[in-house]
Amino acid sequence: MDISFDLGKANDIDELEQFYNDLNDHLEKGIYPIRQNAIDGVENGNLYVSKHNGKIVGSVILSHEPEPTYYKAKWGFDADYSEVFVVYTFGVHPKYLNCGVGKALMEFSIEHSIKSQAKSIRLDVYEGNIPAIRLYEKCGFKYIDTVDLGLGNYGLNWFRLYEKLL
């Protein structure tokens, strides 16, 4: 499958919103991401889209801002977050699951982080999202801890933290 990667642009926001809605419908408990995440990612210059035949099939935000809970975890090494990328809004359109989009998007994220001279990539994933957990582990991410990100009201009690040292 031919997949391109680009920095998200303002004219991608409407398509990203539909992409997020489709993803959230597929996940059933989907409450995130939302349009504002796309707007913020484009404005911050850290949202990347993967496209197939000109259509967005995946996206990711690579940020230097961790969730507050991340500071309580024992990571592989101590570093200022200027040297660490945190993965947000990593998603693949439901029509393109099991087509290699997620793996390609994660490989892009790793390559981008290496080129940016980051020391590691960190992320969290809902403990029930087994396909994502398998992907992250296949891509070399190591389990760090299980934490509460405060989303219990949505039925999302526990999240697994992962890190890949670069």
N, C-alpha and C positions, 0 to 999 in steps of 0.2 A: 504494500500500500504506500503510495506516494504522499508524504506528509511534510509540510513546510512549517517553519516556526518564525513568528514575528512578534515584535513588541506590540501589545494591544494599543489601538488608536481610538480616538473619540468616536469615529464612525463604526466601530465594532460594538459599542455599548448596547444597542438595541438587540443585536444578534446574541451577545453574551447574556443578556437578560433572559431571552427565550431559551438559550442553552441551559442556564441555571434552573429555570422553571421546569424544563424537561428532566433534568437531572434530579431535582428535588421530588418531582412526581414519581420517578422511578424508585427513589430511595424510600418513599412512603413517609418516613419521619423527617424528610428533608426540610430544613429551616434555613439552610446556608449552603451555598452563597446566594446573595441577592444583588439586585441592580447596583446598590450603593457600593458593594465590593468591587464591581467592575469600574465604576466611576473613580473610586479611590485609587485602584490599581493603575488605571490609565494616567490619572493626574500625578501619581507618584513615580511613574515610569518603571514599574516593576511587575506589570501583568504581561504575561506572554500567552499567545494563542497558537494552537496547532491547527492547521487547516488541511483539508483534503478536498481537491477540486474547488477551492475558493470558499469552502464552508467550514466554520469553526467546529472542530470535533473534539477539542480538548483545551484546557487552560490551566494556568498555574500562576500564582503570585509568589515571587521570591523576595522576601523582606528581611531586614535586619532587626525587626521588632518582634520579640518573643511574647508569648502569652505570659501573664504574671506568674502562673504556676510553674513555668519552666525554670525559674530561679531556685525552686526548691529541689529540683532533681539533681542527681549526681551524674553528670555527663562524662563523656570520655576524657575531656580535658576542660579546664577553666579558660574561658576566653571572653573578651569583650565581644558583644554581638556585632560589632563592625566587621569581625572576621568570621561570622557565622550567617548562613542563610537559613531562614525559617520558611518552610513550604506552607502556603495557604491556598485555599480554593483549588486544590488539585482535583481535576475532574475530567471525565471522559463522557462524551454524549452517549446515552444508552444505546443508540443504534450502532455504535462503533465499539462496544465492549467486546473483548476477546479478539480484537483485530490488530493488536500490537500498538495501539495509540498510547495507552498508559505507559508501556515500557519505553516507547520512543520519547514521550514527554518527560519521563523521569531521567532518561539518559541525557536529554537536552539540559535538564535542570542541573545534573551533575557536571556536565561539560561547562556550562555557563559559570557554575560556582568555582570550578578549577581555574578557568580563564580569569575570573575575578579575584583569584588568590585567596579564596575563603579557606578556612581550616576545616570546616565541617558543614553539613546540612542537617537540620533538625526538623522534626515534624511530629504531629500527633494524629492519631486515627481512632475513630470510635471502635471499641473492642469487638463489636459485632460485624464490622466491615472486613470480613475474612478475605475477599478477593484483593482488597487494597493491601492488607497486611502481608499476604503472600507476595504481591508485587514488590513491596518495599524490601522484604527479606531477600527476594531473588536479586534485587539490585544492590545488596550488600549493606543494608541498614541493620543496625543492631538494636535490640530491645533494651530500653533503659529503665522504664518504670511505668506504672499505671497510676493515673491521676484523675481527679475530679475537676473538670473545667467549668463547673457551675451550670451545666445544661440538663440537670436532672428533671426539671419541669417539662422537658421535651422527650423524656424517656431515654436520654443519652447520659447515663450516669458515669461511665468509666471510659477513659481514653488511654491508649498506649502511646508512650513516647518512644521515638526512634531517632537514631543518629547514625550518620555515615561520616567517618573521618576521611578527609581528603589528603 
